[in-house]
């Protein structure tokens, strides 16, 4: 047992971001028996654990340990994570946790999954605790603490230790042995140590942070943060989200609040903003307002860069060729929050392979070319690579970044799959041992204590209906006719929250992942497979814990009572949509069938049609995406051999109706009990400006498109159904114009904003898929407390934390959806790799130099550039 040696009070003075000097007091509990943290090699501190054999390492010297300070990890983690025998001092660990949580999470993952990254609680060990000296800065004191920890570990284990920093000024002011800058440690040829690492120099971030006197300034300087915030408060400039247009990266929009959209034209007015940045904008005089150029940038035919040193690339300024208009135009005056992340791309051709500076063309067309330095250009040119942006100076046409790693050969399926996961920011790493340790034991079974407070529905005819091959079965249904002519319908949802308790490792991991990601050839689970495909999955023939919503309906199918209860069920059948439909069709021809499952499905489908009609009459939008297709995969070659649109059965709509009804019922319940903390889902009402282009296109085809309400939009689509091609194209365009639905906490929005536009309901949530959505798990906890099955302390009530969680849910849900679309597109392109097919396409837009089309059969969208066609008749583009 650890015993207190003493309690230490440490006082020092720090300077705040506003420039104020304040006194800070820290309390340290010092102990005399803190272990060194080298758990697999130190027999002194870990006598019971046998030292593990040391893995193959980049470092050849087995007795060499590295002690990075905060600046080294914060700024050079792409290098640090490739090293071995790295000791993270508590001084660095705690500061990183407070100051840079994104890097901290990456470090934590490394510590949990790599037995050569270690933690040493030096701040709580009496032999390594370091006090402040008079007039000493926090940075210098923390470095002394790391050096003192290094000295102790080296003496304790009889090893060599090296402290590395990224702070040049600190390095110059501190004289000690075996202390290097990260650059000298990795690159300097005079340093014999660096030969132990292999070549990591490409991964180094080398910030300049100054303007080259010989280079002409291209962009304006950004305003300082203090000045930006002051001007935003005064209404002189505005804060918004920067988004580059998909067809022309020389133009962008900025969304200010939820409704207002302003326009940025030309790279100079974009002023070094990256897609996704939160920016500050200044409105230009009305005389300088422009209209979008209607031009598609054809990146595939851009001329190669041949003189990189002079950055001899044309700076496109679309202001030169745009007419004046009433599109409010702005320029970016500052960056409030960068969206820098890892980007995938390919190295572009250079003048010679001997030069170190090269341009990377990102896969994401919205991202500018990125300049990196590498000695491996000849090897990397045929590869997909991952890079990161470090800075973008006013005298540089391109941002400067660094190489991170190589994914593999261009065109290789595994490489392209990993690429799309990185581009969509999907966490596809295996679950850590800490997460897996939270799972029930292998021999776990449901016992009597697990059934306390649950209703037993194991004798009911419960059935699940899902896509083919589904193993993570979230939901199941049942129906019963009562003697008094009332009807009982039950929706049973996997009780995932019973297995995952709040604030455990597995819960925190699920919260971060937020959503299961479905690709064509794999599934990336939000929770471990032991739960998703086994214990929580409502497979037939086995007992499963569930959370049930039970309605009582009258003979006209009106709901007269709703009950929510925890339950135990035993599904009678796990069917596909097609199998369920066949049963319904047979039952429709034979009313006297004694098949209980078929009878149940027939009645459920009949009632679902009535519910669906009622919902449509209320204005719900029925927009079927063109992206609903399936792939037939050759298992031997692991690629698609055919692509077809998915068949849509009545059973698809049947299941959807009951899931929607359950979600609406639960939303009403949790909001009534938790008016300030309920997790809900809203779909913002689009503005008339969002539908401007659609109204014009419909008019050109002879149709009146009324976008004043969801009901009027639905009526407009009914009128268009006479023209199949127009109807399909308009659905695709409408889906592009609609805003994304969002998760939110009820206490953070007025009730007038709760509405779900697409579903035409005043309140909505997600309850029916807790295996694959963390939002549903939170809703289960709320509902469990609402019906008295759990203590209120499992409900999150911190509004700021709820906002943060919902923001992550929205982001991860959007990225998971994008990853699914990109995976389908990848497999479609692989399918077409050696094929030429003739298919019908619909025109979405006619641009000045291209026609944008969609091939509905394969869900493919693309551009046909007019100058690449051998047309006998000239094409005239009328901008009116």
Secondary structure by P-SEA (a helix, b strand, c coil): cccccbbbbbbbccccccbbbbbbbbbbbccccccccccccccccccccccccccccccccccbbbbbccccccccaaaaaacccccccaaaaaaaacccaaaaaaaaaaaaccccccccccccccccbbbbcccccaaaaaaaaaaaaaaaaaaaccbbbbbbbccaaaaaaccccccccccccccccccccccccccccccbbbbcccccccccccccccccaaaaaaaaaacccccccccccccccccccccccccbbbbbccccccccccccccbbbbbccccccccccccccccccccccccccccccccccccccccccccbbbbbcccccccccbbbbbbcccccccccbbbbbbccccccbbbbbbccccccccccbbbbbccccccccbbbbbbcccccccccaaaaaaaaaaaaccccccccaaaaaaccccccccccccccccccccccbbbbbbccccccccccbbbbbccccbbbbbbbccccccccccccaaaaaaaaacbbbbcccccccccccccccccccccccbbbbbbbbbbbbcccccccbbbbbbbbbbbcccccaaaaaaaaaaaaaccccccaaaaaaaaaaaaaaaaaaaaaaacccccccccccccccccccccccccccccccaaaaaaaaaaaaaaaaaaaaaaaacccccbbbbbcccccccaaaaaaaaaaacbbbbcccaaaaaaaaaaacccaaaaaaaaaaaaaaccbbbbbbccccccccccccccccccccccccccccaaaaaaaaaaaaaacccccccccccaaaaaaaaaaaaaaaaaaaaaaaaaaaaaaaaaaccbbbbbbbbbccccccbbbbbccccccccccccccccccbbbbbccc
